[in-house]
């Protein structure tokens, strides 16, 4: 079992339940939002650690990064050529479907995405953290288990 994948699916479930159960505006960010984001980020680090503990390859912790990179690239492509790809984009040229998929798939970053709204970093952040968090946990796990095996 790939723990990073399971954690990302849990992230989507928590995001959907939390977001639709939230009262008020979607741009209101509370302390609870940051706590949920921090807990889910720690779970991603733990998932990378568990992948290393199960002696999985490093690629098992990174394939979520590749999916996020694909969403990001497709978002940029459809944003640039939005009028030519009319079915999958809005009339203003924004790549709505791919951007929405990137944000929902990384729902644990909701408070940071809202805070960084209207900047390009709001879409780069999920891609970077999908690489950094599982990788950090994976390499911590590799170091710990390589010391235990010696």
N, C-alpha and C positions, 0 to 999 in steps of 0.2 A: 504494500500500500504506500502510495506517495502522500506523505503527510502535508506537504505544501499545497497540493491540490485540494485535499480535504479541508485545510484551513481556509483556502480561498473560497471554496463553496460555502463554508460556514460564514465567512465574511459577507458574502452576497446575501445569505439568509438573514443574518443579523442586521445588515443595512436595510433590507426590504422591510423587516418587521419594525425596526426602530424608526425608519423614515416615515412610513405610513402611519405609525402610531403616534408620531410627534405632532403636538399641537402648535399652532402659530405658523409663522413664515418659515420657508425653507432656508432663508438666509440668516435666521437667528441661530447663533452658535452659543451653546451653553457649556458649562463646565462638564456636564455629563457627556456631551459630544466628544470632548477631548479625552475623557477617561475611557470611553468606549474605543476611541481610536488608538489610544495607548495600549490598552489590553489586547486589541486585535493585532497590533504591531508586535507586541511581545509574543503572541501566539505564532506569528509567522517566523520569528527567530527560533522559537521552540520547535516548530515544524522542520526547519532546516537542520536543527540539531538532531531531531529524531531520524531524519533521513540519513544523516551521517552515522548515527548509532546503528541503524539497520544495514549499514555498509552499502548504501546506494551510491550511484555515481553522482558527481557534481551536477551533471546535466539534469538530474531529477529535481534539483532545487531551482534550476534556472528556466525550465520550460515555460513557466508562468511569465517570466520576463520576456521571453520570445513572443508570447501571445500579446502582451502589453505593447511591445515594440511594434508588432504588426498592426494593432489598433491605432497606435500613434502615427505610424507611417501612412496608413490608409486614411486617417483623419486629415493629415496634411495634404495627401494627394487629392482627396475629394474636396477639400477646402480650396485648393489651388485651381482645380478644374471643375468646380461645382456646377457651373452652367452646362457643361458637357455631360455630366453624370446626374442628370435631373432626377432620376428615380430615387437615388439614395441620398440626396442632399436637399437642403432647403433652398428657397429661391434666392437667398442672399449669398449663396456659395458656401455656407458653413456645412461641414460634414457632420450633420446632426446624429446620424445613427452610430457612426464609429466613435464619436466623442462621447455620446451617451453610454455606449458599451464600455468604453475605457473608464468612465467615471463610476458606473454601477459595478463593474467587475472589481474595482478598487474602492468600494464603498467605505472601507475602514478609514480612508483619508478624507472623508466628507468635510470635517471642520477646516482642514488645511486648504482644500479645494475652494471652499466658500471664501476663506480669508484671502486667497491668492486670485480670486476671480478677476477677470479682465486683464490678466497677465498670461503670457505664454507659459510661465512656469507651472501654472495649475494643471496643465496636461503633461508636462515633462516630469513632474514630481512622482506620479504613480509609476512611471516607467523606471525611474531611478530607484525608488524604494522597493519595487518588485525584484530588482537585482540585489540591492544592498542587504535588505533584511533577511531573506532566506540564505544568502551567501554567508552573512555573518554567523548565523546559527550553524550552518553546515561546517564552516571552518573551525568554529569553536568545538563542535563535536568531533571533527577529525583530529584536532590537537589533543583533546582529552582522551579519545580512544586509542590514539597512537602511543600516548604515554602509558596507558594501562596495559597495552599489549607487549611493551618492551620489558 
